């Protein structure tokens, strides 16, 4: 349970923190590279209770309506309920959690929203070995789907996974489909990708290498899709459908997303950063249904159906 072949050292945490900060920088640079009118604003913050972070936010761009790339490293004296629901034996332990979480909401409804998160969690108790694990992944939420984009997204994820073992991609794809399911709607949030949690089975060094490979493939998966779709002409009605579907995004994040729920429960998170992932404008329409045979209906009947894209 301690995560492999050796005890966690303080320098291990520093290595992970250094990588995550560089990941934040790389993602911001990649997103900014497609923008002509907006750039990321950086907001560094500290918490007296233990923790600090850097929130980087872009908004009102010509390509990206709102995006956030958040780094946080928080500490607590006792693990919150959301973190011990699956592991009650860790209740009462002190903890530290660090990660990068990002959500990019495009202007154009033909460009999907994308989300990624990579994190390490350490539960600590005096005179006992630390218990650590990694989590993360990335997923794609199209509004007007395209098979080419879905295939590219999943094939990129698979290529990143396969050097560590061919079982990881199908396993983590399935976990992604299961996790990003909006139970009260009985529908997927998007077309999935990868999701893993409680991951320490390769030992620290190789588990960390796996996380780095996944994280470093995110821009390769997302940016080509943006470049293909960002100049598509769209109508007022198509923009309204994007905002309607963003409502599903908000519902999932506030009700089911572990990072959001953990942040709100822990008492040491920063609310502005935790809720950074929410879309800029959203609409809910009572009892709305797409027209039969429409592109909007195709999202439900074709794209929001888990399938083997890779």
DRENPATOR-693927 format. One record per residue (C-alpha): x negated, y negated, z. Coordinates in nm, 2 decimals. Each point is the difference from the previous one (the first is absolute). Example, Ala and Ser with C-alpha at 12.3 -4.5 7.8 and 13.67 -1.06 7.14 Angstrom:
BEGIN
R    east   north      up
R   -1.23    0.45    0.78
R   -0.14   -0.34   -0.07
This chain:
BEGIN
R    east   north      up
R    0.00    0.00    0.00
R   -0.29   -0.23    0.05
R   -0.05   -0.01   -0.37
R   -0.28    0.23   -0.10
R   -0.36    0.08    0.03
R   -0.12   -0.27    0.24
R    0.11   -0.27    0.25
R    0.10   -0.34   -0.12
R   -0.27   -0.26    0.06
R    0.04   -0.37    0.03
R   -0.19   -0.06   -0.32
R    0.26    0.22   -0.18
R    0.27   -0.25    0.08
R   -0.23   -0.28   -0.12
R   -0.05    0.18   -0.33
R    0.37    0.03   -0.05
R    0.06   -0.36    0.09
R   -0.27   -0.12   -0.24
R    0.16    0.21   -0.28
R    0.35   -0.13    0.07
R   -0.12   -0.37   -0.01
R   -0.17    0.06   -0.33
R    0.31    0.17   -0.13
R    0.21   -0.30    0.09
R   -0.25   -0.22   -0.19
R    0.00    0.22   -0.31
R    0.38    0.02   -0.02
R    0.04   -0.37    0.03
R   -0.26   -0.06   -0.27
R    0.17    0.25   -0.23
R    0.34   -0.16    0.05
R   -0.13   -0.35   -0.04
R   -0.17    0.09   -0.32
R    0.34    0.03   -0.17
R    0.13   -0.32    0.14
R   -0.03   -0.35   -0.15
R    0.18   -0.22    0.25
R   -0.02    0.16    0.34
R   -0.27    0.13    0.23
R   -0.01    0.18    0.34
R    0.01   -0.21    0.31
R   -0.19    0.15    0.30
R    0.13   -0.01    0.35
R   -0.23    0.13    0.28
R    0.17    0.08    0.33
R   -0.08    0.13    0.34
R    0.21    0.15    0.28
R   -0.08   -0.04    0.36
R    0.15    0.34    0.07
R   -0.27    0.15   -0.22
R   -0.04   -0.02   -0.37
R   -0.07   -0.21   -0.30
R    0.06   -0.01   -0.36
R    0.00   -0.18   -0.33
R    0.33   -0.05   -0.19
R   -0.05   -0.10   -0.37
R    0.31   -0.12   -0.18
R    0.07   -0.11   -0.36
R    0.33   -0.15   -0.11
R    0.18   -0.18   -0.28
R   -0.24    0.12   -0.26
R    0.07    0.05   -0.37
R   -0.04    0.37    0.04
R    0.05    0.07    0.37
R    0.29   -0.15    0.18
R   -0.13    0.11    0.34
R   -0.29    0.22    0.11
R   -0.16    0.08    0.33
R   -0.32    0.18    0.08
R   -0.04    0.04    0.37
R   -0.29    0.13    0.21
R    0.06    0.06    0.37
R   -0.19    0.16    0.29
R    0.21    0.02    0.31
R   -0.05    0.16    0.35
R    0.24    0.11    0.26
R    0.00    0.15    0.35
R    0.28    0.25   -0.07
R    0.12    0.14   -0.33
R    0.35   -0.11   -0.11
R    0.28    0.24   -0.05
R   -0.02   -0.01   -0.38
R   -0.35    0.14    0.02
R    0.06    0.28    0.24
R    0.34    0.13   -0.13
R   -0.19    0.26   -0.20
R   -0.28    0.05    0.26
R    0.15   -0.03    0.35
R   -0.33    0.13    0.15
R   -0.16   -0.34   -0.08
R    0.25   -0.21    0.20
R   -0.18   -0.23    0.24
R   -0.32   -0.01   -0.19
R   -0.17   -0.32   -0.09
R   -0.03   -0.05   -0.38
R   -0.15   -0.20   -0.27
R    0.14   -0.03   -0.35
R   -0.15   -0.16   -0.31
R    0.11   -0.02   -0.35
R    0.08   -0.18   -0.32
R    0.36   -0.03   -0.11
R    0.11   -0.17   -0.32
R    0.31   -0.06   -0.20
R    0.01   -0.18   -0.33
R    0.34   -0.13   -0.13
R   -0.01   -0.11   -0.36
R    0.20   -0.28   -0.17
R    0.09    0.21   -0.30
R    0.25    0.28    0.06
R   -0.18    0.22   -0.26
R   -0.30    0.00    0.23
R    0.04    0.24    0.30
R   -0.06   -0.09    0.36
R   -0.29    0.19    0.15
R   -0.10    0.08    0.35
R   -0.31    0.15    0.15
R   -0.12    0.06    0.35
R   -0.32    0.16    0.14
R   -0.06    0.02    0.38
R   -0.18    0.18    0.28
R    0.15    0.07    0.34
R   -0.20    0.09    0.31
R    0.15    0.11    0.33
R   -0.23   -0.02    0.29
R   -0.01    0.13    0.36
R   -0.27   -0.02    0.26
R   -0.23    0.31    0.02
R    0.17    0.16   -0.31
R   -0.09    0.00   -0.37
R    0.18   -0.25   -0.21
R    0.28    0.12   -0.22
R   -0.02   -0.16   -0.34
R    0.17    0.03   -0.34
R    0.04   -0.19   -0.33
R    0.32   -0.08   -0.18
R    0.09   -0.18   -0.32
R    0.09    0.02   -0.36
R    0.17   -0.21   -0.27
R    0.34    0.00   -0.17
R    0.17   -0.18   -0.29
R    0.35   -0.15   -0.01
R    0.12   -0.08   -0.35
R    0.31   -0.19   -0.09
R    0.00    0.08   -0.37
R   -0.20    0.31   -0.02
R   -0.24    0.12   -0.27
R   -0.12    0.36   -0.04
R   -0.35   -0.12   -0.11
R   -0.04   -0.19    0.33
R    0.12    0.28    0.22
R   -0.24    0.25   -0.17
R   -0.29   -0.24    0.03
R    0.07   -0.07    0.37
R    0.02    0.36    0.09
R   -0.29    0.12   -0.22
R   -0.23   -0.26    0.16
R    0.10    0.12    0.35
R   -0.06    0.36   -0.10
R   -0.35   -0.07   -0.14
R   -0.09   -0.17    0.32
R    0.12    0.30    0.21
R   -0.12    0.30   -0.21
R   -0.38   -0.02    0.09
R    0.09    0.07    0.36
R    0.23    0.30   -0.08
R    0.27    0.06   -0.25
R    0.26    0.06    0.27
R   -0.01   -0.36    0.13
R    0.18   -0.18   -0.28
R    0.31    0.22   -0.01
R    0.01    0.01    0.38
R   -0.03   -0.38    0.04
R    0.23   -0.07   -0.29
R    0.27    0.20    0.16
R   -0.06   -0.17    0.33
R    0.04   -0.33   -0.17
R    0.33    0.10   -0.16
R    0.12    0.12    0.34
R   -0.12   -0.31    0.19
R    0.12   -0.27   -0.24
R    0.36    0.13    0.00
R    0.27   -0.23    0.12
R    0.20    0.24    0.20
R    0.31   -0.22    0.05
R    0.02   -0.06   -0.38
R   -0.12    0.36   -0.08
R   -0.23   -0.13   -0.27
R   -0.37   -0.05   -0.05
R   -0.15   -0.35    0.04
R   -0.20    0.05   -0.32
R   -0.20    0.25   -0.21
R   -0.24    0.08    0.28
R   -0.37    0.06   -0.01
R   -0.21    0.13    0.30
R    0.07    0.00    0.37
R   -0.20    0.16    0.27
R   -0.01   -0.03    0.38
R   -0.16    0.17    0.29
R   -0.28    0.08   -0.24
R   -0.33    0.13    0.15
R   -0.03    0.35   -0.14
R   -0.32   -0.06   -0.20
R   -0.19   -0.13    0.31
R   -0.08   -0.37    0.04
R   -0.26   -0.06   -0.28
R    0.19    0.18   -0.28
R    0.34   -0.12    0.12
R   -0.13   -0.36   -0.02
R   -0.14    0.07   -0.35
R    0.34    0.12   -0.10
R    0.17   -0.31    0.13
R   -0.25   -0.22   -0.18
R    0.06    0.19   -0.33
R    0.38   -0.05    0.04
R   -0.03   -0.37    0.09
R   -0.25   -0.08   -0.28
R    0.24    0.15   -0.26
R    0.29   -0.23    0.08
R   -0.10   -0.29   -0.23
R   -0.07    0.25   -0.28
R    0.35    0.13    0.04
R    0.18   -0.33    0.03
R   -0.17   -0.27   -0.21
R    0.04    0.17   -0.34
R    0.37    0.02    0.06
R    0.02   -0.37    0.09
R   -0.20   -0.09   -0.32
R    0.24    0.20   -0.22
R    0.32   -0.14    0.14
R   -0.07   -0.35    0.13
R    0.10   -0.19   -0.32
R    0.33    0.19   -0.07
R    0.29   -0.23   -0.05
R    0.28    0.05    0.26
R    0.35   -0.14    0.06
R    0.16   -0.16    0.30
R    0.20    0.33    0.05
R   -0.32    0.20    0.00
R   -0.15   -0.23    0.26
R    0.31    0.04    0.21
R   -0.02    0.38   -0.02
R   -0.37   -0.02    0.12
R    0.12   -0.20    0.30
R    0.28    0.25    0.06
R   -0.25    0.29    0.00
R   -0.23   -0.20    0.23
R    0.27    0.04    0.26
R   -0.08    0.37    0.01
R   -0.36   -0.09    0.06
R    0.09   -0.22    0.29
R    0.23    0.27    0.15
R   -0.27    0.27   -0.01
R   -0.27   -0.22    0.15
R    0.22   -0.12    0.29
R    0.15    0.33    0.09
R   -0.24    0.28   -0.10
R   -0.35   -0.14   -0.07
R   -0.23    0.13    0.28
R   -0.25   -0.28   -0.03
R    0.28   -0.27    0.03
R    0.18    0.18    0.28
R   -0.33    0.07    0.19
R   -0.10   -0.37   -0.04
R    0.33   -0.12    0.13
R    0.00    0.25    0.29
R   -0.36   -0.04    0.11
R    0.02   -0.35    0.12
R   -0.35   -0.07   -0.12
R    0.08   -0.05   -0.37
R    0.04   -0.33   -0.17
R    0.35   -0.04   -0.13
R   -0.09   -0.22   -0.30
R   -0.24    0.27   -0.12
R    0.22    0.29    0.08
R    0.29   -0.14   -0.20
R   -0.22   -0.13   -0.28
R    0.11    0.29   -0.22
R    0.36   -0.12   -0.03
R    0.10   -0.13   -0.34
R    0.03   -0.37   -0.05
R    0.36    0.00   -0.12
R    0.25    0.29    0.04
R    0.37    0.04   -0.07
R    0.26    0.25    0.12
R    0.31    0.05   -0.21
R    0.30    0.18    0.15
R    0.07    0.34   -0.16
R   -0.20   -0.07   -0.32
R   -0.06    0.27   -0.26
R   -0.19   -0.02   -0.33
R    0.18    0.01   -0.33
R    0.00    0.35   -0.15
R   -0.27    0.04   -0.26
R   -0.19   -0.31    0.10
R   -0.37   -0.05    0.08
R    0.11   -0.06    0.36
R    0.17    0.33    0.02
R   -0.31    0.17   -0.15
R   -0.20   -0.11    0.30
R    0.23    0.22    0.21
R    0.05    0.29   -0.23
R   -0.36    0.03   -0.14
R   -0.26   -0.18    0.21
R    0.14    0.03    0.35
R    0.00    0.38   -0.03
R   -0.32    0.16    0.14
R   -0.19    0.17   -0.28
R   -0.35    0.12   -0.10
R   -0.13   -0.31   -0.17
R   -0.37    0.10    0.00
